[in-house]
Amino acid sequence: MSVNVDSFLRQFQALSAEQQIKVAEAIDRLTWAGRWAAVCERISIRTKDVSPPTDEQVDEMVRTVRREKPLSERSLTPPS
C-alpha cells in the first residue's frame, strides 16, 4: 500500500465506530458506479461465447430445483 493509503487507514482506525460507518457508507456511495461497471464487464467477458439457455434447458433447471426442494421448503412464509 502507498503511504497515503496507510495514513488514511490509520486515521480511519482512530475514528469511533459510528464515524467509521459514515466514512464507509460515503466511500460505498462514491465507488458504487465503478464497482457495478466492473461487475458488468466481468459478466460480459465470461458470457461472450456462451449462448443463453433454451426454454427447455430453463424448464429442466426449474424442475430440478423443484425436485430437490419443494415449494413449502423454498417459501419464506412459514407453514401454518
Buried (B, 14 or more C-beta within 10 A) or exposed (E): EEEEEEEEEEEEEEEEEEEEEEBEEEEEEEEEEEEEEEEEEEEEEEEEEEEEEEEEEEEEEEEEEEEEEEEEEEEEEEEE
